[in-house]
């Protein structure tokens, strides 16, 4: 009986993880509301989930806002660049679709490739920023190189990241609303947590062993 109520019990460990992810998700969403702070918020989200995956001591709020403050400037610059790139991609893609010329189908394929590359880079940017000290230029460079070099992991993480879209294909409105509520409570944190298992494997290849032994890497 005492064993059941022990804090080391797997059930309590699991429920503790669930509560942490819920709190993390809500604070991340709250910090994304000003929009311009979304980059810093996503960086802080990955800073915490990477620690959680490594079973490193991570106090949700303290760790989140530590990363938020430290990476705010670079994360905001990166975020604004990515927003501008997304707007350009969206406008150019729609212009090509409206052209109705023989070359438009070829251009559509080219922009589809650019969109995929954009998604791959976006997937890596904030986790890299949360883990490594680097310039904005080198953060982009590393995101491109890592996403291509570790393409199988990249594809898996992209699939995980877009899975919530399936919510809108659920035929039952009641189930759909329940899933949306669950996503609001847990969604971004769960996605980041799942992807962090892959990012830990990837990042370990770029961290010297002596630094991993000292403090789990560069953070």
TANORJO-V706085 format. One record per residue. N is the residue number from 0. D_CENTER is the distance of its C-alpha to the mean C-alpha in Angstrom with 1 decimal. Layout:
# TANORJO-V706085
[[N | D_CENTER] [N | D_CENTER]]
This chain:
# TANORJO-V706085
[[0 | 40.2] [1 | 39.1] [2 | 36.6] [3 | 35.0] [4 | 34.5] [5 | 33.2] [6 | 29.8] [7 | 29.2] [8 | 29.7] [9 | 26.8] [10 | 26.8] [11 | 26.4] [12 | 23.7] [13 | 21.8] [14 | 22.5] [15 | 21.5] [16 | 18.0] [17 | 17.9] [18 | 19.1] [19 | 16.7] [20 | 13.6] [21 | 15.5] [22 | 16.3] [23 | 12.8] [24 | 11.6] [25 | 14.8] [26 | 14.7] [27 | 11.2] [28 | 12.7] [29 | 15.9] [30 | 14.6] [31 | 13.0] [32 | 16.5] [33 | 18.1] [34 | 15.7] [35 | 16.5] [36 | 14.6] [37 | 11.3] [38 | 10.1] [39 | 11.5] [40 | 10.2] [41 | 6.4] [42 | 7.8] [43 | 9.9] [44 | 7.6] [45 | 6.3] [46 | 10.0] [47 | 11.3] [48 | 9.6] [49 | 10.6] [50 | 13.9] [51 | 14.2] [52 | 13.9] [53 | 16.5] [54 | 18.6] [55 | 18.9] [56 | 20.4] [57 | 17.8] [58 | 19.1] [59 | 16.4] [60 | 17.8] [61 | 19.3] [62 | 16.3] [63 | 14.0] [64 | 16.6] [65 | 17.6] [66 | 14.4] [67 | 14.4] [68 | 17.9] [69 | 17.7] [70 | 15.0] [71 | 15.9] [72 | 18.1] [73 | 16.1] [74 | 12.8] [75 | 15.1] [76 | 16.8] [77 | 13.8] [78 | 12.7] [79 | 16.4] [80 | 16.7] [81 | 13.9] [82 | 15.4] [83 | 18.8] [84 | 17.9] [85 | 16.6] [86 | 19.9] [87 | 22.0] [88 | 20.6] [89 | 21.3] [90 | 24.7] [91 | 25.8] [92 | 24.8] [93 | 26.9] [94 | 29.7] [95 | 29.9] [96 | 30.1] [97 | 32.9] [98 | 34.9] [99 | 36.4] [100 | 37.7] [101 | 37.9] [102 | 35.4] [103 | 32.8] [104 | 31.7] [105 | 31.1] [106 | 29.2] [107 | 27.0] [108 | 26.1] [109 | 25.4] [110 | 23.0] [111 | 21.3] [112 | 20.7] [113 | 19.4] [114 | 17.0] [115 | 15.7] [116 | 15.5] [117 | 13.7] [118 | 10.9] [119 | 10.9] [120 | 10.9] [121 | 8.2] [122 | 5.8] [123 | 7.4] [124 | 8.4] [125 | 6.6] [126 | 6.5] [127 | 10.0] [128 | 11.1] [129 | 10.4] [130 | 12.5] [131 | 15.1] [132 | 17.7] [133 | 18.2] [134 | 19.3] [135 | 17.3] [136 | 19.2] [137 | 18.5] [138 | 14.7] [139 | 14.9] [140 | 17.4] [141 | 15.6] [142 | 12.5] [143 | 15.2] [144 | 17.2] [145 | 14.6] [146 | 13.2] [147 | 16.9] [148 | 18.3] [149 | 16.0] [150 | 16.2] [151 | 16.7] [152 | 13.5] [153 | 11.8] [154 | 13.6] [155 | 12.9] [156 | 9.1] [157 | 9.8] [158 | 12.3] [159 | 10.3] [160 | 7.9] [161 | 11.3] [162 | 13.4] [163 | 13.5] [164 | 15.6] [165 | 18.3] [166 | 19.0] [167 | 21.0] [168 | 23.1] [169 | 24.4] [170 | 28.1] [171 | 28.7] [172 | 27.9] [173 | 28.2] [174 | 25.6] [175 | 23.3] [176 | 23.6] [177 | 23.0] [178 | 19.8] [179 | 18.6] [180 | 19.6] [181 | 17.8] [182 | 14.5] [183 | 15.3] [184 | 16.0] [185 | 13.3] [186 | 10.9] [187 | 7.5] [188 | 8.4] [189 | 9.7] [190 | 7.0] [191 | 4.8] [192 | 8.5] [193 | 9.5] [194 | 7.2] [195 | 8.3] [196 | 11.7] [197 | 11.5] [198 | 10.0] [199 | 12.9] [200 | 15.3] [201 | 14.3] [202 | 14.4] [203 | 17.6] [204 | 19.3] [205 | 19.1] [206 | 20.1] [207 | 23.9] [208 | 25.2] [209 | 27.1] [210 | 24.1] [211 | 22.3] [212 | 25.5] [213 | 25.9] [214 | 22.6] [215 | 19.9] [216 | 19.0] [217 | 18.2] [218 | 16.3]]
